[in-house]
Amino acid sequence: MAVDRAEEIGAGAGGDAVAAEAAVRTYPVAPGLRLNVRSGPGTDYGIVRVLPEGVSVPIFCQAPGTNVSGPYGTTNIWDNIDNGQYVSDAYVQTGSDGYIASRCG
């Protein structure tokens, strides 16, 4: 439904930006886990919310930060899933041990 809405909005001015947002790929969070979302790329940043089990997240960009061990290995890569919201890539099934998106800047 959100995609249909994005396509309707996309018909007007600025539609390319909306269509690009709608096309962002999502990746599943490790099953059986509730995942802390932090305000920056590391465990020293505050928790802004907790993701429920069974969700997928978009990755807009990635940043280096605190090393974390999780179901998908140990990494210092943090995924930006929304404005000012990061999760450790160790808990996101991207299919890669490295960066899969541009670095946050």
C-alpha positions as CSV (number, residue, x, y, z in Angstrom):
1,M,0.0,0.0,0.0
2,A,2.9,2.4,0.8
3,V,4.3,1.7,-2.6
4,D,1.0,2.5,-4.3
5,R,1.0,5.8,-2.4
6,A,4.6,6.5,-3.4
7,E,3.8,6.0,-7.0
8,E,0.8,8.4,-6.8
9,I,3.0,11.0,-5.2
10,G,5.8,10.2,-7.7
11,A,3.6,11.5,-10.5
12,G,4.2,15.1,-9.3
13,A,7.2,17.3,-8.6
14,G,9.9,15.6,-6.5
15,G,8.5,12.2,-7.3
16,D,12.0,10.8,-8.0
17,A,13.0,11.1,-4.4
18,V,9.9,9.4,-3.1
19,A,10.2,6.6,-5.6
20,A,13.9,6.1,-4.6
21,E,12.8,5.9,-0.9
22,A,10.2,3.3,-1.8
23,A,12.8,1.2,-3.6
24,V,15.2,0.8,-0.6
25,R,15.8,-2.9,0.0
26,T,15.1,-4.3,3.4
27,Y,17.0,-7.0,5.3
28,P,15.7,-9.4,8.0
29,V,16.7,-9.1,11.7
30,A,18.0,-12.3,13.2
31,P,15.0,-14.5,14.2
32,G,13.8,-14.7,17.8
33,L,15.4,-11.4,18.8
34,R,14.1,-8.0,19.9
35,L,16.8,-5.5,18.7
36,N,17.9,-2.3,20.3
37,V,17.9,0.7,18.0
38,R,20.5,3.3,19.0
39,S,20.9,7.0,18.3
40,G,24.3,6.5,16.9
41,P,26.7,3.8,15.6
42,G,27.7,2.2,18.9
43,T,26.7,0.7,22.2
44,D,27.6,4.0,24.0
45,Y,24.6,5.7,22.2
46,G,21.2,5.7,23.9
47,I,18.5,3.3,22.9
48,V,15.7,5.1,21.0
49,R,13.4,2.1,20.5
50,V,13.4,-1.7,20.4
51,L,12.4,-3.6,17.3
52,P,10.0,-6.5,17.7
53,E,10.8,-10.0,16.6
54,G,10.5,-10.9,12.9
55,V,11.0,-7.5,11.3
56,S,13.0,-6.4,8.3
57,V,14.9,-3.1,8.2
58,P,16.0,-0.8,5.4
59,I,19.6,0.2,5.3
60,F,20.1,3.7,4.1
61,C,23.8,3.9,4.8
62,Q,26.4,2.3,7.1
63,A,28.9,3.6,9.6
64,P,31.8,2.2,11.6
65,G,31.3,2.0,15.4
66,T,31.5,-0.2,18.4
67,N,32.5,-3.9,17.7
68,V,29.5,-6.2,18.4
69,S,29.1,-10.0,18.3
70,G,25.8,-11.4,17.2
71,P,24.2,-14.2,15.1
72,Y,25.8,-13.0,11.9
73,G,29.4,-12.6,13.3
74,T,31.4,-9.9,14.9
75,T,31.5,-6.5,13.2
76,N,32.0,-2.8,13.8
77,I,29.5,-2.0,11.0
78,W,26.3,-0.2,12.1
79,D,23.2,0.1,9.8
80,N,21.3,3.4,9.6
81,I,17.7,2.3,9.4
82,D,16.1,5.7,9.9
83,N,17.1,9.3,10.6
84,G,19.4,9.0,13.7
85,Q,18.6,5.3,14.2
86,Y,21.2,2.6,14.0
87,V,21.4,-1.2,14.6
88,S,24.5,-3.4,14.7
89,D,25.0,-5.3,11.4
90,A,25.8,-8.4,13.5
91,Y,22.0,-8.8,13.9
92,V,21.0,-8.1,10.3
93,Q,21.1,-10.7,7.6
94,T,22.7,-8.8,4.7
95,G,24.5,-11.8,3.2
96,S,27.8,-10.0,3.6
97,D,30.5,-9.5,6.2
98,G,31.3,-6.1,4.7
99,Y,29.6,-2.9,3.7
100,I,26.6,-3.3,1.5
101,A,25.5,0.3,1.4
102,S,27.3,3.6,1.2
103,R,29.0,5.0,4.3
104,C,27.0,7.5,6.3
105,G,28.4,11.0,5.9
